[in-house]
Amino acid sequence: ARRRRRKLTLGRRVVTLHPSPRVLDANSSSPAVSPERYWGTYRPQVYFGMKTRSPRSVVTGLMWMRQFAEMDGNLRHTCEQGDHLLGYGWLMHDGVSFGVQEVHDREFTLTTEFVKRMGGDHGGDWTWRITAKQHSTASSAPVISLMFYAATDVQGSLQAHVEEKNRLSSVTGTSEELGNFKITFGKPSAGEGASGKYARYNYLQTKSPGLDKLTDIVKNSLNHKFTFSPTKGEKRPYFAVDSYKVTNHQNQQKDPKMESDFVVHQVTVQTPFQIEVLFESGSFRERPNQLVGSVLTDELEKRKVAFDEKFESSFGLQAKGFTSSQIEFAKAALSNMLGGMGYFFGQSVVQSAYNEHPVLYPEGPLLTAVPSRSFFPRGFLWDEGFHQLLISKWDTQLTQEVIAHWLDLINVEGWIPREQILDDEARSKVPSEFIVQHNENANPPTLFLALQELLEQLDAQPELSSSQTMIPFLRRLYPRLQIWFEWFNTTQAGPIASSYRWRGRDKDTNIFLNPKTLTSGLDDYPRASHPSADERHVDLYCWMTLASGIMANVARILGEPHQVYENTHHALSNNDLLNKLHWSENLHAFSDYGNHTQAVSLQQEKVFVPPGQPRHQFPVARLVRSVRKAPKLQYVNALGYVSLFPFLLQILTPDSPKMEHILRDIQDPDRLWTPYGLRSLSRSDPLYMKRNTEHDAPYWRGAIWININYLAVRALHHYGSIEGPYKEKAATLYQELRTNLINNVYKQYMDTGYIWEQYSDSTGRGQGSHPFTGWSALTVLIMAEEY
Ligand code: 6A9
């Protein structure tokens, strides 16, 4: 019984938050403290929508569909690669008060713009303008239905106001944080000042069991019985939400208290047209005028000019001579990083060795950028450090807030769940086996890269107001950074002093060509063939070198004891130790070490599927790993991103003779060099472009990734500008790599309409998830030469 109790107590630890005061005050996101940031496009998973930074926000959004299309049911709502849009994303977005997005559907383009206006006590007003234009290639002007909606999330209520039978002219509502508000739906016109257009209206007022069900509810309520009749003779049936179906059958068994209001306004009209939607806060009393029509146009115009000016003063791309088209691309990349930010609230599902089953993490908020609005619209720990490198050059305050949110999620052990899947909407996008986060698993502590940038800003311009808030921010962050660092330093310690090892590698050595290391962020990058406690990982060694150095700096700035961090940093920075632990004389490169053999391959094997499954009596062929030579303790000798880490994180001294080898590998087309950027794994490596299982295509085994390439250009810039024997070589390679990266990411964007997760090392083509405007947007910093 005692042991059971102990297990229970230990099992609680994983879900016990760290006791130090939170970095963020409980009300820091409230409209009283931060009105400008209250409303935002914090729903990156939908093509267009807004919510507030609050736990159970009222959400607003847009769905649309083309009428009389070949295939009915082309309803668009959440960003889906399967929609095969020709491209979509923010062209401008300042992260706070306005944005301009274009969504290129197959025959028409929707421009979605929003502007906010401050006033009252609840984050003010905003207006949307949706402009629809058919493509010049479209055979006729398509008829489109826009479906504007508002939904509550458990708390608050909405009332629909209907006029002219079916036209929902406005929605009024109230919620705890918004007080009273009104949303007014304007009528479509052919353009500003132009007369109205023929339109048909429908609406739906119903209950929803959760925000993840909105698309389904609308789909299920579609009815074909309505008639579109712009001229006398013309009568065509079209699809619309059925205004007569008031309650939804799906929710009958659900707890009625958990049901939320859901109101949809559908307008069906032929392109071209423009529509405005106006949100007004009840507490905003002395409004000079309504933010619609020409007032809105003027306001948008002002924001665009301000955005352009700030963009140029932040990144200086015009001054560097980039073409206007290249600058548009860079603006879109930054805007999608900012416009892709989400505010999530909820609980992770986590597990420790002391839990028999997964348990729920405490509820909490997360303000974060996301890697990809379509495929993974949620927070990823190591992606975020890269995101903040870009965001901090635009809005330091925002970076501080994001880092604070992440560190406020830390538990008493010093662990932060790697992938943040916080609410039903997020969970609905993730296969169940990937939802649970395990507390022995790390992810590179890239937030130290972002902190490094903040410290540099503090150092360069201590008089700036953002710098003034920096010290109090660091002070509150500090106890959390300490325990975070400690967690890495202990739980990810390696087999010998000053070495480190990623935990959480794949355990089943029989089915994977090389068991994956998802925790390192580099997933299937080759590591020791047989995972064991004897491994040591060079990338983690380098992350810890960086982390200990930043810890020492932060401690010094705060006047805290810093000797221990300094000692660690000093020890790890010693290139003799690095060489001793990780230099492979065979490979002439830095390398992991572990129980390893190169003699592995995937082989067809006949197996009997377990009884109960179809065809179980027949043998089927499947791929299994065959090991031709027993593994032994040795260097892994894979050449690629991992071997570059001492260079990437600038741990090598500029006069290190190892630089010679590294620069040689980088510029060798048979190894890492391509005309599009550095490939992740050497073309000469035995695992280059090899699949890991029958179903698992190569990922970090050759493709070009922009986050690591960013670190590479940054390192070349560094070594190219300080004295040392490799200065000139580094400077030359810097120019070439930089040019290759910019040209290719830009070209792919122009060709395909998207920024991509990775790029093919043989053709330069964008591949993987898209749009991916997480770390691939670091191209902007490469253009700006801001490192
Ligand atoms: C699986 C798919 C509907 C993989 O950018 C996020 C991460 C990186 O942190 C990591 O380094 N990506 C990289 O190797 C994407 C991970 C996506 C996992 C989601 C479920 C659901 O599909």
Boltz pocket constraint, residues with backbone or C-beta under 6 A from the ligand:
constraints:
  - pocket:
      binder: B
      contacts: [[A, 371], [A, 374], [A, 375], [A, 376], [A, 380], [A, 382], [A, 383], [A, 429], [A, 430], [A, 431], [A, 434], [A, 518], [A, 521], [A, 522], [A, 523], [A, 774]]
      max_distance: 6.0
